[in-house]
Structure formats: structure tokens, C-alpha cells
Amino acid sequence: MSVQAEGTFYVQAIGLRPKVHVSADGSGVVGHAGARLLTDLADATGLSAAYSAALRPLRPRGTGHDPGRVATDLAVMLADGGEAIADLAVLRDQREVFGPVASTPTAWRLLVDTDEAALASLRAARSSAREVAWTQAAETGEGIPAARAGGRELPGLVLDLDATLVTCHSEKEQAAPTYKGGFGFHPLLCFLANTGEAMSGRLRPGNSGANTATDHITVLDQALAQIPDAHRHGTEILIRADSAGSAKAFLTHVRDLRKRGVRTYFSVGYSVTEPVRRAIRAMPGRLWHPALDQDGTLRDGAEVAELTGMLDLAGYPTGTRVIVRRERPHPGAQLSLFDQDEALRHQVFLTDAPYSGGGSAQFLEVRHRGHATVEDHIRCGKTTGFGRFPSRHFAINAVWLELSLAAIDLLAWTRVLLLDGELATAEPKKLRYRLLHIAARLTHGGRRLRLRISATWPWRNELATAFRRLAALPRPAG
């Protein structure tokens, strides 16, 4: 820092960093040592074994790398923040900690050889591992946490469906122009709001319609197949989506699932059409009620009203309700001409929550607004694999998406089963910076291999505790 004294300048001494001399000849040091937590968790939940069973047909002679192990290592690499198959080198070049890891060409062959049947087997394997993880959560803690809205816990499970755009910077099979003027893919995804687990995903061309009912039905059915039987039947399952999920065929499918013993309900966005605008203008002021914030307090400048009975809902499931929120727009909000005329921003949604026991319109509205958290899950998912796809071939990229979903699950299970405090709700970036990318020293002694975390690392105790909890998890039989 420069300081002036009697017309002269001098540099005030500050704490200087010690000089270092860099060489590339170290030994006994491990980078990304915390990623070993993910590989062991994949084993503890049975994901590794399930993958091996699912992909056994791809290893007919029983030689070379186990395809299931290769798939597990790819999922771990993506969870650790890797972006390309070549990033497997982080695991492969540290064999003493991560064991034998496939070469880049071998990993490519796995992706090429995984056809639709094998991809379906991978989904089933992830489902079986999820059942183990949820059982472990129940046996070692309080089980799967509840989603929250309006300062209350929501009963059962909450599934959030949403689509996103993934830009491609080169020609890839089925990549296409998007509605935002870009070029790439338009995958549709489903996340579990309770834990952030990635339940299902469907890779689609960039020009796929946002409100395609058949795609929503496929992704929802695949997500429900991921839920263990004990939770899928007899547990309330709320399906949330934006207005792209308001297609009558999709909502009818959600309702029909009840005939199969799956207690599904929906809460989906609805377009502000001319009939909706007329109903909003006709709504008496005394029927508008204060809206709620997520902590249950009143939301300043926002009101809620129910439009059910003022609109024609022919073709929608019996009992469908229409609820609207209006509020003062925040700076920079994109407003329609109607919103500009009213000087208020309006958002409308449909729900089949019953009047009796379903909650007030205010609570249902704040519950629906919780769907916005899916945007955070998608943003984090793009740093965990599906933000960029490696191949020119669509089928390979579909497998990559499935492995990305497995990587997201591993991070979610890590938070639920192994972590406390702020790390139990941390996003992948924080987990990588604090735990997964930690360096450690590798030592041998007493016939044991030890990872020695630096005694000055700020989160050393949290990582050590996570490894201890991992070792104590009950293992699946066999």
C-alpha cells in the first residue's frame, strides 16, 4: 500500500507470502481425496453392484474392466465436477485410493455399447440403490426429510418437473434451434424436492415443445418407478410443474394414477388467457387475501384469490381449482400488457387439492411457488454432467444424462446420510470446495492404508465424520 509522508512515497510492508519452489515429483499425496467418499457410498448403497448386474451382458467374456464399475466411476467423476470422459484421469492416476479405473477409450466403448435395453437396466439399478439409501436413512436417522412451504412441512413426497435448454457449440445428432434463439437440446427433468435427488430425465431435441403431454407422462412415470414401493403406494405425492405441465392429457394421467394405488395430486401453472383476465378483473376486492412467504409470514404487496367457478374447466379432472396471485412487480420483471395495465404481476395455477384438508388458497399458492426451487436443482445439475454432452450421437448423450442423474443422487445421498449442518443442504459447488477436492497424504502402516487429511483444513472434522458414518451404514444383504 502506498503512503505519502512529507512529499515522498514508500511501500508499506505487508504480510508477504513465503516463496515456494514448484516441482512435479511429489509422492504419497492424493488430490480430490474426498471423492473416495462417493465411491464408497456407491458401494454402500448397492449402486455399484446393481450397475454391474445391469451391464453384465456387455462383458460376455468376463475379461477387462467391469462395465458396471466403469459406469460407477463415471458417475463419481461427474459428481466430483468432471465435465468430460478424459476427467476420469483424476481417479485413474490415483490407483492406490480409487483402484483400477478404465481408460478413456474403454469408458467411451461403454457409452457406445449401452443401448435402450441397457439404459433401462441402469435406471432400474439406480432405483434399487435408492431403496437401499432410503432404508439406510430411516435406520440411521429420521428418514427422507419433508419438503416445506409456508412455514410447514408438506406431507409425503414432492416431484418437480421442468425443462431446460442446453446449448451445443458443435453439430450433434438431434440438436436443434431452441425457442430462445439458441441451438442444442431441451431435456425434461424431474427432481424430488425433499432431497434434491434426480428422479428422471428425458433428452430431447432443442425444438421440442415445452408442453408436450407425452414427454411429461414418460418422465413422471420414470420418476415414480424410482420411488421405493413402500413410499410409492400409500404416500401422498404432489406433482408440480409450470404452465408447460397444464396439458389436459397430462393432468388426466396424474389423476388416473390413483386407480393404481398411487396417491398423486397436481399443482401446475396455467396461462393467463383472456377468460382468466376477465375473471381477475371481475374478482371483488374483498375476496383477495394476503399471500404468504415461505416462512409462513405475510408476503408484502401480494394477494391471492380463487377463480374456481369463474372459468370453464371442461376436460380437466373433476375437482380442479384455479388460484391466482397478484403482487407488485419487482424491478426488471417481465410483464405482459395485462400486467402493465393492472400495474401488478399475475400468476395462475391449477390444483386438485381438495377443499377439505387441502389447505387454504394462500397455503396452496405458497406451496406451488416452492416449485421454483427446481431451477436451483437444474442449475446444479448442469455442473454435474448434463450442462454439456460429450458426443455427436444422441444415444450416447442419453446415457450420459442417466449417469449425470446418478451423480446428482450420490451427492443427495451424501447430504442426507453423511452430513450435518449447512453441509447437509449445501450445493455441489460448496461440497466440492470443502470436502471432495481436499488433498490428503497417503500412508501405510499396520496393514492399513490411511488418508491423512491436513490438520489445518477447516472442514477436516466434517469429512472425517462423514467417513465414519459411511462405515457404520447398514449394508444391503448379499
C-alpha positions as CSV (number, residue, x, y, z in Angstrom):
1,M,0.0,0.0,0.0
2,S,1.4,3.4,-1.0
3,V,1.6,6.1,1.8
4,Q,2.6,9.7,1.4
5,A,4.8,11.3,4.1
6,E,6.4,14.7,3.6
7,G,6.2,14.6,-0.2
8,T,7.7,11.1,-0.6
9,F,6.1,7.7,-1.3
10,Y,7.1,4.4,0.1
11,V,5.6,0.9,0.1
12,Q,4.4,-0.2,3.5
13,A,5.4,-3.7,4.3
14,I,2.5,-6.2,4.4
15,G,2.5,-9.9,5.2
16,L,4.3,-11.4,2.2
17,R,3.6,-15.0,1.1
18,P,6.6,-17.3,1.6
19,K,8.5,-18.2,-1.6
20,V,7.8,-21.6,-2.9
21,H,9.7,-23.8,-5.4
22,V,7.4,-26.0,-7.5
23,S,8.3,-29.4,-8.9
24,A,6.2,-32.3,-10.2
25,D,7.9,-35.1,-8.4
26,G,5.8,-35.5,-5.2
27,S,4.6,-38.8,-3.9
28,G,2.2,-40.1,-1.3
29,V,-0.1,-37.1,-1.9
30,V,-3.7,-37.6,-3.1
31,G,-5.8,-34.9,-4.8
32,H,-9.7,-35.0,-4.7
33,A,-9.3,-37.4,-1.7
34,G,-12.9,-36.6,-0.6
35,A,-14.2,-38.2,-3.8
36,R,-13.4,-41.5,-2.2
37,L,-16.5,-40.8,-0.1
38,L,-18.6,-41.0,-3.2
39,T,-17.1,-44.3,-4.5
40,D,-17.6,-45.9,-1.1
41,L,-21.2,-44.6,-0.9
42,A,-21.9,-46.1,-4.3
43,D,-20.8,-49.4,-2.9
44,A,-22.7,-49.0,0.4
45,T,-26.0,-48.2,-1.3
46,G,-25.5,-51.1,-3.7
47,L,-25.3,-48.8,-6.7
48,S,-22.0,-50.3,-7.9
49,A,-23.3,-53.9,-7.6
50,A,-26.6,-53.1,-9.3
51,Y,-24.8,-51.4,-12.1
52,S,-22.5,-54.5,-12.5
53,A,-25.6,-56.7,-12.7
54,A,-27.3,-54.4,-15.1
55,L,-24.4,-54.2,-17.5
56,R,-23.2,-57.8,-17.2
57,P,-24.3,-58.6,-20.8
58,L,-21.8,-56.0,-22.1
59,R,-19.0,-58.2,-20.6
60,P,-19.6,-61.5,-22.2
61,R,-16.1,-63.0,-21.7
62,G,-15.7,-61.7,-18.2
63,T,-12.4,-60.0,-19.0
64,G,-11.3,-56.4,-18.8
65,H,-13.0,-53.7,-16.7
66,D,-16.4,-54.5,-15.2
67,P,-18.8,-52.2,-17.2
68,G,-20.8,-51.6,-14.0
69,R,-17.7,-50.3,-12.3
70,V,-16.9,-48.1,-15.2
71,A,-20.4,-46.6,-15.0
72,T,-20.0,-46.0,-11.3
73,D,-16.6,-44.3,-11.8
74,L,-18.2,-42.1,-14.5
75,A,-21.0,-41.1,-12.1
76,V,-18.4,-40.4,-9.3
77,M,-16.3,-38.3,-11.7
78,L,-19.4,-36.2,-12.7
79,A,-20.4,-35.8,-9.0
80,D,-16.9,-34.6,-8.4
81,G,-17.3,-31.9,-11.0
82,G,-15.7,-33.6,-14.1
83,E,-17.0,-32.4,-17.4
84,A,-15.5,-34.9,-19.9
85,I,-14.6,-38.5,-20.0
86,A,-11.0,-37.5,-20.0
87,D,-11.5,-36.2,-16.5
88,L,-11.5,-39.9,-15.3
89,A,-7.8,-39.4,-15.1
90,V,-8.3,-37.8,-11.7
91,L,-9.4,-41.2,-10.4
92,R,-7.3,-43.4,-12.7
93,D,-4.0,-41.8,-11.9
94,Q,-4.5,-42.3,-8.2
95,R,-4.9,-46.0,-8.2
96,E,-3.9,-46.6,-4.6
97,V,-7.0,-44.7,-3.5
98,F,-9.6,-45.4,-6.3
99,G,-8.4,-48.7,-7.5
100,P,-8.2,-49.7,-11.2
101,V,-10.2,-47.1,-13.3
102,A,-10.9,-47.6,-17.0
103,S,-9.1,-45.7,-19.7
104,T,-10.8,-43.1,-21.8
105,P,-11.3,-45.4,-24.8
106,T,-12.8,-48.1,-22.5
107,A,-15.2,-45.6,-21.0
108,W,-16.2,-44.5,-24.5
109,R,-16.9,-48.1,-25.5
110,L,-19.3,-48.5,-22.5
111,L,-21.3,-45.5,-23.6
112,V,-21.4,-46.7,-27.2
113,D,-22.5,-50.2,-26.2
114,T,-25.3,-49.1,-23.8
115,D,-28.4,-49.5,-25.9
116,E,-32.0,-48.8,-24.9
117,A,-32.3,-52.1,-23.0
118,A,-29.1,-51.5,-21.1
119,L,-30.2,-47.9,-20.4
120,A,-33.5,-49.2,-18.9
121,S,-31.4,-51.6,-16.8
122,L,-29.3,-48.7,-15.5
123,R,-32.5,-46.9,-14.4
124,A,-33.7,-50.0,-12.6
125,A,-30.3,-50.3,-10.9
126,R,-30.5,-46.7,-9.7
127,S,-34.0,-47.4,-8.3
128,S,-32.7,-50.4,-6.3
129,A,-29.9,-48.3,-4.9
130,R,-32.3,-45.6,-3.9
131,E,-34.4,-48.1,-2.0
132,V,-31.3,-49.0,0.0
133,A,-30.3,-45.4,0.6
134,W,-33.8,-44.5,1.8
135,T,-33.8,-47.6,4.1
136,Q,-30.4,-46.5,5.5
137,A,-31.8,-43.0,6.1
138,A,-34.7,-44.5,8.0
139,E,-32.5,-46.8,10.1
140,T,-29.8,-44.2,10.9
141,G,-31.8,-41.0,11.2
142,E,-35.3,-39.6,10.6
143,G,-35.6,-40.9,7.0
144,I,-36.3,-38.8,4.0
145,P,-36.8,-35.1,5.1
146,A,-40.1,-33.4,4.3
147,A,-40.4,-30.6,1.8
148,R,-41.5,-27.3,3.3
149,A,-43.8,-24.4,2.3
150,G,-45.4,-21.6,4.2
151,G,-43.5,-22.5,7.4
152,R,-45.0,-26.0,7.4
153,E,-43.8,-29.5,6.4
154,L,-45.6,-30.9,3.4
155,P,-46.9,-34.4,3.7
156,G,-45.4,-37.2,1.6
157,L,-43.2,-36.5,-1.4
158,V,-43.0,-33.6,-3.9
159,L,-41.9,-34.1,-7.5
160,D,-40.9,-31.1,-9.6
161,L,-40.9,-31.3,-13.4
162,D,-39.2,-28.8,-15.6
163,A,-37.4,-28.5,-18.9
164,T,-34.2,-26.6,-19.6
165,L,-32.1,-25.6,-22.6
166,V,-28.6,-27.0,-23.0
167,T,-26.5,-25.2,-25.6
168,C,-24.4,-27.2,-28.1
169,H,-21.4,-25.5,-29.6
170,S,-21.0,-28.1,-32.3
171,E,-23.2,-30.2,-34.5
172,K,-24.7,-33.1,-32.5
173,E,-27.4,-35.5,-33.6
174,Q,-30.9,-34.2,-32.8
175,A,-29.6,-30.8,-31.6
176,A,-31.8,-28.1,-33.0
177,P,-32.7,-24.4,-32.7
178,T,-34.4,-23.5,-29.5
179,Y,-37.3,-21.2,-28.8
180,K,-34.8,-18.7,-27.3
181,G,-32.8,-18.5,-30.5
182,G,-30.0,-20.8,-29.4
183,F,-29.0,-24.3,-30.6
184,G,-28.9,-27.5,-28.6
185,F,-31.1,-29.8,-26.5
186,H,-34.2,-29.3,-24.5
187,P,-34.2,-32.1,-21.8
188,L,-37.2,-32.6,-19.5
189,L,-36.3,-33.5,-15.9
190,C,-37.9,-34.4,-12.6
191,F,-36.4,-33.8,-9.2
192,L,-37.5,-34.8,-5.7
193,A,-38.0,-31.5,-3.7
194,N,-37.5,-33.4,-0.4
195,T,-33.8,-34.2,-1.0
196,G,-32.8,-32.8,-4.4
197,E,-32.5,-36.3,-5.9
198,A,-32.7,-36.5,-9.7
199,M,-35.6,-38.9,-10.3
200,S,-35.7,-39.0,-14.1
201,G,-34.8,-37.1,-17.3
202,R,-35.5,-37.3,-21.0
203,L,-33.1,-35.9,-23.5
204,R,-35.0,-34.1,-26.3
205,P,-34.1,-32.1,-29.4
206,G,-33.8,-28.3,-28.9
207,N,-37.1,-27.7,-30.8
208,S,-39.2,-30.0,-28.6
209,G,-42.4,-28.4,-27.4
210,A,-42.3,-27.3,-23.7
211,N,-45.9,-28.6,-23.1
212,T,-45.7,-32.0,-24.7
213,A,-48.0,-34.2,-22.6
214,T,-46.4,-37.5,-23.8
215,D,-43.0,-36.4,-22.6
216,H,-44.4,-35.2,-19.3
217,I,-46.1,-38.5,-18.8
218,T,-43.0,-40.5,-19.7
219,V,-40.7,-38.5,-17.3
220,L,-43.3,-38.7,-14.5
221,D,-43.8,-42.5,-14.9
222,Q,-40.0,-43.0,-14.9
223,A,-39.8,-40.8,-11.7
224,L,-42.5,-42.8,-10.0
225,A,-40.7,-46.0,-10.9
226,Q,-37.7,-44.7,-9.0
227,I,-39.6,-44.3,-5.7
228,P,-39.4,-47.4,-3.5
229,D,-42.7,-49.4,-3.3
230,A,-43.2,-48.6,0.4
231,H,-43.3,-44.9,-0.5
232,R,-44.9,-45.0,-3.9
233,H,-48.1,-46.6,-2.5
234,G,-49.9,-45.1,0.5
235,T,-47.9,-41.9,0.4
236,E,-49.2,-38.5,-0.9
237,I,-47.1,-37.5,-4.0
238,L,-47.5,-33.9,-5.2
239,I,-46.6,-33.3,-8.8
240,R,-45.6,-29.7,-9.5
241,A,-44.8,-28.1,-12.9
242,D,-45.0,-24.7,-14.6
243,S,-47.7,-24.0,-17.3
244,A,-46.0,-26.5,-19.6
245,G,-47.5,-29.2,-17.4
246,S,-51.0,-28.0,-17.7
247,A,-52.0,-30.1,-20.7
248,K,-55.3,-31.9,-20.0
249,A,-53.9,-35.3,-21.1
250,F,-51.0,-35.0,-18.5
251,L,-53.3,-33.9,-15.6
252,T,-55.7,-36.7,-16.5
253,H,-52.8,-39.2,-16.3
254,V,-51.9,-37.8,-12.9
255,R,-55.4,-38.3,-11.7
256,D,-55.7,-41.8,-13.2
257,L,-52.6,-43.0,-11.3
258,R,-54.9,-43.1,-8.2
259,K,-56.6,-46.0,-9.7
260,R,-53.3,-47.9,-9.4
261,G,-52.9,-47.1,-5.8
262,V,-50.6,-44.1,-6.3
263,R,-51.9,-41.0,-4.4
264,T,-50.9,-38.3,-6.8
265,Y,-52.0,-34.7,-6.8
266,F,-51.1,-31.9,-9.1
267,S,-50.2,-28.2,-8.8
268,V,-49.3,-26.8,-12.2
269,G,-49.0,-23.3,-13.8
270,Y,-51.8,-22.0,-16.1
271,S,-51.6,-19.4,-18.8
272,V,-53.2,-16.1,-18.2
273,T,-55.7,-16.2,-21.1
274,E,-58.4,-13.7,-21.9
275,P,-61.0,-15.6,-19.9
276,V,-58.6,-15.6,-17.0
277,R,-58.0,-11.8,-17.3
278,R,-61.8,-11.2,-17.3
279,A,-62.2,-13.3,-14.2
280,I,-59.4,-11.5,-12.4
281,R,-61.0,-8.1,-13.2
282,A,-64.3,-9.3,-12.0
283,M,-63.0,-10.6,-8.7
284,P,-64.3,-8.4,-5.8
285,G,-61.6,-6.8,-3.7
286,R,-62.9,-8.3,-0.5
287,L,-62.1,-11.8,-1.9
288,W,-58.4,-11.1,-2.3
289,H,-56.4,-12.4,0.7
290,P,-52.8,-11.7,1.8
291,A,-50.2,-14.1,0.3
292,L,-47.7,-15.9,2.4
293,D,-43.9,-16.2,2.2
294,Q,-42.1,-19.5,2.5
295,D,-41.5,-19.0,6.3
296,G,-45.3,-18.5,6.8
297,T,-45.3,-14.8,7.3
298,L,-47.3,-12.4,5.2
299,R,-45.8,-11.5,1.8
300,D,-45.7,-7.8,1.4
301,G,-47.6,-6.4,-1.6
302,A,-49.0,-9.8,-2.7
303,E,-52.6,-11.2,-2.6
304,V,-54.3,-14.4,-3.5
305,A,-57.7,-15.2,-4.8
306,E,-59.5,-18.3,-6.1
307,L,-61.1,-18.2,-9.6
308,T,-62.7,-21.7,-9.5
309,G,-66.2,-21.4,-10.8
310,M,-65.5,-18.3,-12.9
311,L,-63.7,-20.3,-15.7
312,D,-64.7,-23.1,-18.0
313,L,-62.5,-26.1,-17.0
314,A,-64.2,-28.7,-19.3
315,G,-61.8,-31.6,-20.0
316,Y,-59.8,-31.1,-16.8
317,P,-60.1,-33.6,-13.9
318,T,-63.0,-33.3,-11.7
319,G,-62.2,-31.0,-8.7
320,T,-59.6,-28.9,-10.5
321,R,-59.3,-25.5,-8.9
322,V,-57.8,-22.2,-10.2
323,I,-55.9,-19.9,-7.9
324,V,-54.2,-16.6,-8.8
325,R,-51.6,-14.4,-7.1
326,R,-51.1,-10.8,-7.8
327,E,-48.3,-8.6,-6.5
328,R,-46.3,-5.5,-7.1
329,P,-43.6,-6.4,-9.7
330,H,-40.0,-6.4,-8.7
331,P,-37.6,-4.3,-10.7
332,G,-36.8,-5.9,-14.1
333,A,-39.8,-8.3,-14.0
334,Q,-41.1,-9.2,-17.4
335,L,-44.7,-8.1,-17.6
336,S,-47.5,-8.8,-20.1
337,L,-49.6,-5.9,-21.4
338,F,-52.3,-7.0,-18.9
339,D,-49.9,-6.8,-16.0
340,Q,-48.8,-3.4,-17.2
341,D,-52.4,-2.2,-17.4
342,E,-53.1,-3.5,-13.9
343,A,-49.7,-2.4,-12.5
344,L,-49.5,-5.8,-10.9
345,R,-47.9,-9.1,-11.9
346,H,-50.3,-12.1,-12.1
347,Q,-49.5,-15.8,-11.8
348,V,-52.2,-18.5,-12.1
349,F,-52.0,-22.2,-11.3
350,L,-54.3,-25.3,-11.3
351,T,-54.5,-27.8,-8.4
352,D,-56.7,-30.7,-7.5
353,A,-56.1,-30.3,-3.7
354,P,-59.5,-30.9,-2.0
355,Y,-61.2,-28.1,-0.2
356,S,-61.4,-30.3,2.9
357,G,-58.0,-30.8,4.3
358,G,-56.2,-29.4,1.3
359,G,-55.3,-26.1,2.9
360,S,-56.4,-22.5,2.2
361,A,-55.8,-20.8,-1.2
362,Q,-53.0,-18.9,0.5
363,F,-51.2,-22.1,1.6
364,L,-51.7,-23.8,-1.8
365,E,-50.3,-20.8,-3.5
366,V,-47.1,-20.7,-1.4
367,R,-46.8,-24.5,-1.8
368,H,-47.0,-24.1,-5.6
369,R,-44.5,-21.3,-5.6
370,G,-42.0,-23.7,-4.0
371,H,-41.7,-25.2,-7.4
372,A,-39.2,-22.5,-8.2
373,T,-36.5,-24.5,-6.3
374,V,-36.3,-26.8,-9.3
375,E,-34.4,-24.1,-11.1
376,D,-31.7,-24.4,-8.5
377,H,-31.6,-28.2,-9.0
378,I,-31.3,-27.8,-12.7
379,R,-28.5,-25.2,-12.3
380,C,-26.6,-27.5,-10.1
381,G,-27.3,-30.4,-12.4
382,K,-25.7,-28.6,-15.2
383,T,-22.4,-28.6,-13.2
384,T,-22.9,-32.3,-12.5
385,G,-22.9,-33.6,-16.1
386,F,-25.9,-32.5,-18.2
387,G,-24.6,-29.0,-18.8
388,R,-22.6,-30.3,-21.7
389,F,-22.9,-33.5,-23.7
390,P,-19.8,-35.3,-25.0
391,S,-20.8,-37.0,-28.2
392,R,-22.2,-36.3,-31.6
393,H,-24.5,-39.3,-31.2
394,F,-27.8,-38.8,-29.4
395,A,-27.9,-42.3,-27.9
396,I,-24.5,-41.8,-26.2
397,N,-25.7,-38.4,-24.8
398,A,-28.8,-40.1,-23.4
399,V,-26.6,-42.5,-21.4
400,W,-24.5,-39.5,-20.3
401,L,-27.7,-37.9,-18.9
402,E,-28.6,-41.0,-17.0
403,L,-25.1,-41.1,-15.4
404,S,-25.5,-37.5,-14.6
405,L,-28.7,-38.2,-12.7
406,A,-26.9,-40.9,-10.8
407,A,-24.1,-38.4,-9.9
408,I,-26.8,-36.0,-8.6
409,D,-28.2,-38.8,-6.5
410,L,-24.8,-39.6,-5.0
411,L,-24.5,-36.0,-3.8
412,A,-28.0,-36.0,-2.4
413,W,-27.4,-39.3,-0.5
414,T,-24.2,-37.9,0.8
415,R,-26.1,-34.9,2.3
416,V,-28.9,-37.0,3.8
417,L,-26.8,-39.9,5.1
418,L,-23.4,-38.4,6.0
419,L,-23.5,-34.7,6.7
420,D,-24.9,-32.2,9.2
421,G,-25.5,-28.5,9.5
422,E,-25.0,-26.3,6.5
423,L,-23.3,-29.0,4.5
424,A,-26.5,-31.1,4.7
425,T,-28.1,-28.6,2.5
426,A,-25.1,-27.5,0.5
427,E,-25.0,-27.2,-3.3
428,P,-22.4,-29.3,-5.2
429,K,-20.0,-26.3,-5.6
430,K,-19.7,-26.0,-1.8
431,L,-19.4,-29.7,-1.3
432,R,-16.6,-29.9,-3.9
433,Y,-14.7,-26.9,-2.5
434,R,-14.9,-28.0,1.1
435,L,-14.9,-31.8,1.0
436,L,-14.5,-33.6,-2.3
437,H,-11.5,-31.7,-3.7
438,I,-9.5,-31.9,-0.5
439,A,-5.9,-33.1,-0.7
440,A,-4.6,-35.8,1.7
441,R,-1.4,-37.7,2.4
442,L,-1.4,-41.4,1.8
443,T,0.4,-43.6,4.3
444,H,0.8,-47.3,5.1
445,G,1.0,-48.8,8.5
446,G,-0.3,-51.7,10.5
447,R,-1.5,-53.3,7.2
448,R,-3.8,-50.3,6.7
449,L,-3.9,-47.7,4.0
450,R,-4.6,-44.3,5.6
451,L,-5.7,-41.0,4.1
452,R,-4.4,-38.3,6.4
453,I,-6.3,-35.0,6.0
454,S,-4.4,-31.9,6.8
455,A,-4.8,-30.9,10.5
456,T,-5.3,-27.3,9.4
457,W,-8.1,-27.9,6.8
458,P,-11.2,-26.0,8.0
459,W,-13.6,-28.9,7.3
460,R,-11.4,-31.8,8.2
461,N,-13.7,-32.9,11.1
462,E,-16.8,-32.8,8.9
463,L,-15.1,-35.1,6.3
464,A,-13.7,-37.5,8.9
465,T,-17.2,-37.7,10.5
466,A,-18.7,-38.4,7.1
467,F,-16.3,-41.3,6.5
468,R,-17.1,-42.7,10.0
469,R,-20.9,-42.5,9.3
470,L,-20.3,-44.2,5.9
471,A,-18.5,-47.1,7.6
472,A,-21.4,-47.5,10.0
473,L,-24.2,-47.6,7.4
474,P,-26.1,-50.9,7.3
475,R,-25.3,-52.7,4.1
476,P,-27.8,-54.4,1.7
477,A,-27.9,-58.2,2.1
478,G,-25.7,-60.0,-0.4
